[in-house]
Amino acid sequence: MKNKTVLIIGGGTGGHITPGIALYEAFREAGIPALFLTGKADARFSSISDIHEDDLRFYGAPALFNSILSLPSFMIRFTWAIFKAFRMIRKDDIQAVIGMGGYVSAPALLAAKLAKISIYLCEQNSVPGKVTVKLSPYSTKIFATFEASTSYFPEQVRDRILITGNPIRKKILVPVNRDTARRKYNLQHCGSIILVIGGSQGALTLNNLMLDLVKQYPEEFRDVGIIWSTGEYSYRKFKDALNEKNINISIYMSPYINDVEYAYSAADVAISRAGAGVMMELAAAGIPSILIPFPYAAMDHQKKNAMEFAAKGAAKMIENENAVADKTGPVLFELLQNRTMRQRMSARARTAAQVDGAQKIVKEIMELNQ
């Protein structure tokens, strides 16, 4: 497969993009040309810069329509996206297409079917997305993160499913010196550090929780630093709230964390949503986590993701309605104070991560496309 080109499609959320980037890196490392296709709106994700500009493609894959009135417009845009992807497949001599899930991948996967080339699907979550399930009969192979996702696929495709783990970006797996990482956030003086990360869009629940925690437990945070990713829309609100309350705690706050590998190296504990992408990166970095699933995720997949990790002893799960200071605080401070517990969770998290997932997928695709 050395001279063949693969096309990876991912977008809509960071959870579909970052594992796609990990696959892109693994293909290039194996000497196989790879292109990355995403939606026009996804240029906002800073992680996109990890793709070489000559290998990056954009198209106008439309979001699913919300009403019958928007159906005509959706069909026109969807058909145009299929045409554009088909033309790209022909022009760039694509030999295999890999869908990372989400609506962004649908037109290109259908274009691949029309072009009669191999289709592969990657599913990050314990409950697979609609696009992945619907297009699974056309796939050559399906790469899943969780064993539990198998039961959601049609019976006739289950023998095509391979549990590989979620592909993880190379930079996450390269250790950063802990002291260097802490200095980056001016938190080198802290005894321990919490990372608060709500996914690519931030999370209002997590932001409110952290604000309440630092107000309610000032003494407990005296020697604890916080790396706090608020998301773009919440940053100013919570920055101002901290200033107004005159909270004297060591906090690094930012809308986004671009060099997230530094944050992972600096942190002792993470508080996070339960999207598979961020979960697996935290696990690969060996960070014990408190997972607070987003309750409105499709088919409640974040809760099921978190339950999988909690059952393995890799994380603690707190329901969204319990994400308040007096219920989360005791769990958090027990973790911070119990080094043995953190070490045990860290080891189990690393096991759950399957850090060679990207390499497993690349090897399988190479063997199937000899």
C-alpha positions in Angstrom: 0.0 0.0 0.0 3.1 2.2 0.0 2.1 4.3 -3.0 -1.6 4.5 -2.3 -3.3 7.5 -0.7 -5.9 7.3 2.1 -8.5 9.9 2.9 -9.5 10.5 6.6 -12.7 12.4 7.3 -13.6 13.9 10.7 -15.3 17.0 12.0 -18.1 18.6 13.9 -16.4 18.1 17.3 -12.9 17.8 18.5 -13.8 14.2 19.5 -14.0 13.3 15.8 -11.0 15.4 14.7 -8.2 14.5 17.1 -8.4 10.7 16.6 -8.4 11.4 12.8 -5.2 13.5 13.3 -3.7 10.5 15.2 -4.4 8.3 12.2 -3.1 10.8 9.8 0.2 10.9 11.8 0.4 7.1 11.9 -0.1 6.7 8.2 2.6 9.2 7.4 4.9 7.5 9.9 4.3 4.2 8.0 5.2 6.0 4.7 1.6 6.1 3.3 0.3 9.4 1.9 -2.7 10.6 3.8 -5.2 13.5 3.3 -7.5 14.9 6.0 -11.0 16.2 5.0 -13.1 18.2 7.4 -16.0 20.7 7.4 -15.4 24.4 6.6 -16.6 25.3 10.1 -14.0 23.0 11.6 -11.1 25.4 10.7 -11.8 26.9 14.2 -10.2 23.9 15.9 -6.6 24.7 16.8 -5.7 21.0 16.5 -6.2 21.2 12.7 -2.8 22.9 12.5 -1.2 19.5 13.2 -2.2 18.6 9.6 0.3 19.7 6.9 -1.5 22.4 4.9 -0.9 20.5 1.6 -2.8 17.5 3.1 -5.8 19.4 4.5 -9.1 19.6 2.6 -12.3 21.4 3.5 -15.9 20.9 2.1 -19.4 22.1 3.0 -20.9 19.0 4.6 -24.2 20.2 6.0 -25.5 19.5 9.5 -28.6 17.4 9.8 -31.8 19.3 9.0 -34.1 20.2 12.0 -37.4 20.7 10.1 -39.1 19.6 6.9 -38.8 23.2 5.7 -35.0 23.0 5.6 -35.0 19.7 3.8 -34.7 21.1 0.2 -31.7 23.2 1.2 -30.1 20.3 3.0 -30.5 18.0 0.0 -28.9 20.5 -2.3 -25.9 21.1 0.0 -25.5 17.4 0.8 -25.5 16.4 -2.9 -23.0 19.1 -3.7 -20.8 17.8 -0.8 -21.0 14.3 -2.3 -20.0 15.6 -5.7 -17.1 17.6 -4.3 -15.8 14.6 -2.3 -16.2 12.3 -5.3 -14.1 14.7 -7.5 -11.5 14.9 -4.7 -11.3 11.1 -4.5 -10.7 10.8 -8.3 -8.3 13.8 -8.5 -6.1 12.6 -5.5 -6.3 8.9 -6.5 -7.7 7.9 -3.1 -7.5 4.1 -2.5 -9.3 4.0 0.9 -11.6 6.3 2.9 -11.7 6.3 6.7 -14.7 7.9 8.4 -14.3 9.1 12.0 -18.0 9.6 12.5 -20.4 12.6 12.7 -22.4 14.3 9.9 -19.2 15.7 8.3 -18.1 12.2 7.3 -21.4 11.1 5.6 -21.1 12.8 2.1 -17.5 11.7 1.6 -18.3 8.1 2.7 -21.2 8.0 0.2 -18.8 9.4 -2.5 -16.4 6.5 -1.7 -19.2 4.0 -2.1 -20.0 5.6 -5.5 -16.3 5.4 -6.4 -16.2 1.7 -5.4 -13.3 2.1 -3.0 -12.7 0.6 0.4 -14.6 2.2 3.3 -13.3 2.0 6.9 -15.1 3.3 10.0 -13.8 4.4 13.4 -16.1 4.7 16.4 -14.9 6.5 19.4 -17.8 6.1 21.8 -19.5 3.2 23.5 -22.7 4.0 21.7 -21.9 4.4 17.9 -23.2 7.4 16.0 -26.0 7.3 13.5 -23.7 7.9 10.5 -21.4 5.0 11.5 -24.2 2.6 12.1 -26.1 3.5 8.9 -23.1 3.2 6.7 -21.6 0.1 8.4 -23.0 -2.3 5.8 -20.8 -0.7 3.2 -17.6 -0.9 5.3 -14.7 -3.3 4.9 -13.8 -3.0 8.6 -15.0 -1.1 11.7 -12.6 0.0 14.4 -14.1 0.5 17.8 -12.9 1.8 21.1 -15.3 0.0 23.5 -16.4 -3.7 23.3 -19.9 -2.5 24.4 -20.4 -0.7 21.1 -20.6 -4.0 19.2 -24.2 -4.7 20.1 -25.4 -1.5 18.5 -24.3 -2.5 15.0 -26.4 -4.6 12.6 -25.7 -8.3 13.2 -24.4 -8.9 9.7 -21.5 -6.5 10.2 -20.4 -7.5 13.7 -17.7 -9.9 12.4 -16.0 -6.8 10.8 -15.6 -5.0 14.1 -12.1 -4.9 15.7 -11.5 -3.4 19.1 -8.4 -1.2 18.7 -8.9 1.6 21.2 -9.2 5.3 20.1 -6.3 6.6 18.1 -4.2 9.0 20.2 -2.1 11.9 18.8 1.6 11.4 18.9 2.4 14.5 21.0 0.1 13.2 23.8 2.4 10.1 24.1 5.7 12.0 24.3 6.4 12.8 27.9 6.9 16.4 28.9 9.1 17.2 32.0 6.7 17.8 34.9 8.5 20.8 36.2 8.7 22.4 32.7 5.0 21.8 32.3 4.1 23.4 35.6 6.2 26.4 34.9 4.4 26.9 31.6 1.3 27.7 33.7 3.1 29.5 36.5 2.0 26.7 38.9 5.4 25.3 39.9 4.9 26.3 43.5 1.7 24.1 43.9 1.7 20.8 45.7 -0.8 19.3 43.3 -2.7 20.5 40.2 -6.2 19.9 38.8 -7.0 20.1 35.1 -10.5 21.1 34.2 -11.4 20.4 30.6 -14.9 20.4 29.1 -14.1 19.2 25.6 -13.7 21.3 22.5 -16.6 23.6 23.3 -16.0 23.9 27.0 -18.8 23.0 29.5 -20.9 25.4 31.5 -21.6 22.8 34.2 -17.9 22.2 34.8 -17.2 26.0 34.9 -20.0 26.6 37.5 -18.8 23.6 39.5 -15.2 24.9 39.7 -16.3 28.4 40.6 -18.4 27.0 43.5 -15.6 24.7 44.6 -13.0 27.5 44.9 -15.5 29.7 46.7 -16.7 27.0 49.1 -13.3 25.3 49.8 -10.6 28.1 49.9 -8.5 26.3 52.5 -8.4 23.0 50.7 -7.2 24.9 47.5 -4.4 26.7 49.4 -1.7 24.4 47.9 -3.6 23.3 44.8 -3.3 24.8 41.4 -5.9 24.8 38.7 -5.5 24.6 34.9 -8.9 25.6 33.7 -10.1 25.5 30.1 -13.4 27.3 30.0 -14.3 27.2 26.3 -14.6 30.4 24.3 -18.1 31.5 25.3 -17.6 31.2 29.0 -14.1 32.6 29.4 -14.9 36.3 30.1 -17.8 35.5 32.4 -15.8 33.2 34.7 -12.6 35.3 34.5 -14.7 38.3 35.7 -16.4 36.2 38.4 -13.0 35.2 39.9 -11.9 38.8 39.9 -15.1 40.1 41.5 -14.9 37.5 44.3 -11.2 38.3 44.9 -10.4 34.6 45.0 -6.8 34.1 46.0 -6.0 30.7 44.5 -3.4 29.7 41.9 -5.4 29.4 38.6 -4.4 29.4 35.0 -7.5 30.1 33.0 -7.8 30.0 29.2 -10.6 29.5 26.6 -8.5 26.7 25.1 -5.4 24.8 25.9 -3.4 24.5 22.7 -0.4 22.6 24.0 -2.5 20.2 25.9 0.3 17.7 26.4 1.9 20.2 28.8 -1.4 20.4 30.8 -1.5 16.6 30.9 2.0 16.4 32.2 1.4 19.0 34.9 -1.9 17.6 36.2 -2.5 15.2 39.1 -6.2 14.9 38.7 -8.6 15.9 35.9 -12.3 16.9 36.0 -13.7 16.4 32.5 -16.7 15.6 30.4 -16.8 12.0 29.1 -16.3 12.3 25.3 -14.1 9.4 24.2 -11.5 11.6 22.7 -10.5 13.5 25.8 -11.1 10.5 28.0 -8.6 8.4 26.1 -6.0 11.2 26.0 -6.3 11.6 29.8 -6.0 7.8 30.2 -2.9 7.6 27.9 -1.3 10.3 30.1 -2.2 8.3 33.2 -4.3 11.0 34.8 -6.9 9.9 37.3 -10.2 11.6 36.3 -13.6 12.6 37.6 -15.9 12.2 34.6 -19.1 14.2 34.5 -21.1 13.0 31.4 -22.9 15.5 29.3 -26.5 14.4 29.9 -27.8 15.4 26.4 -25.2 13.5 24.4 -26.8 11.3 21.7 -28.1 8.1 23.2 -26.5 9.1 26.5 -23.2 7.8 25.1 -21.0 10.0 27.4 -22.6 8.3 30.5 -21.9 4.9 29.0 -18.3 5.9 28.2 -17.8 7.1 31.8 -19.4 3.9 33.2 -16.9 1.8 31.2 -13.9 3.7 32.8 -15.4 3.7 36.3 -16.0 -0.1 36.1 -12.3 -0.5 35.2 -11.2 1.7 38.1 -9.7 4.3 35.7 -12.0 7.1 36.7 -14.7 8.3 39.1 -18.1 9.2 37.6 -20.4 11.9 38.9 -23.8 12.5 37.3 -24.4 15.9 35.8 -27.1 16.7 38.4 -24.6 15.9 41.2 -21.9 18.1 39.8 -22.1 20.6 42.6 -19.5 21.6 45.2 -20.7 19.7 48.2 -21.0 16.4 46.3 -18.0 16.7 44.0 -15.6 18.3 46.6 -15.3 15.2 48.8 -14.5 13.0 45.8 -11.9 15.5 44.5 -10.1 16.0 47.8 -10.0 12.3 48.6 -8.2 11.8 45.2 -5.8 14.7 45.9 -4.9 13.4 49.3 -4.7 9.7 48.5 -1.5 9.1 46.4 -2.0 5.4 46.4 -5.5 5.7 45.0 -4.2 8.0 42.3 -1.4 5.7 41.4 -3.8 2.7 41.1 -6.2 4.7 38.9 -3.4 6.0 36.8 -2.2 2.4 36.0 -5.7 1.3 35.1 -6.3 4.3 33.0 -3.1 3.6 30.9 -4.3 0.0 30.4 -7.7 1.2 29.2 -6.2 3.7 26.8 -4.7 1.2 24.3 -2.1 3.7 23.2 -1.2 1.8 20.0 -4.7 2.0 18.6 -3.6 4.2 15.6 -0.9 1.7 14.7 -3.3 -1.2 14.9 -5.7 0.4 12.5 -3.0 1.4 10.0 -1.6 -2.1 10.1 -5.0 -3.7 9.5 -5.8 -1.3 6.6 -2.4 -1.9 5.0 -2.9 -5.7 5.1 -6.4 -5.4 3.6 -5.1 -3.2 0.8 -2.1 -5.2 -0.4 
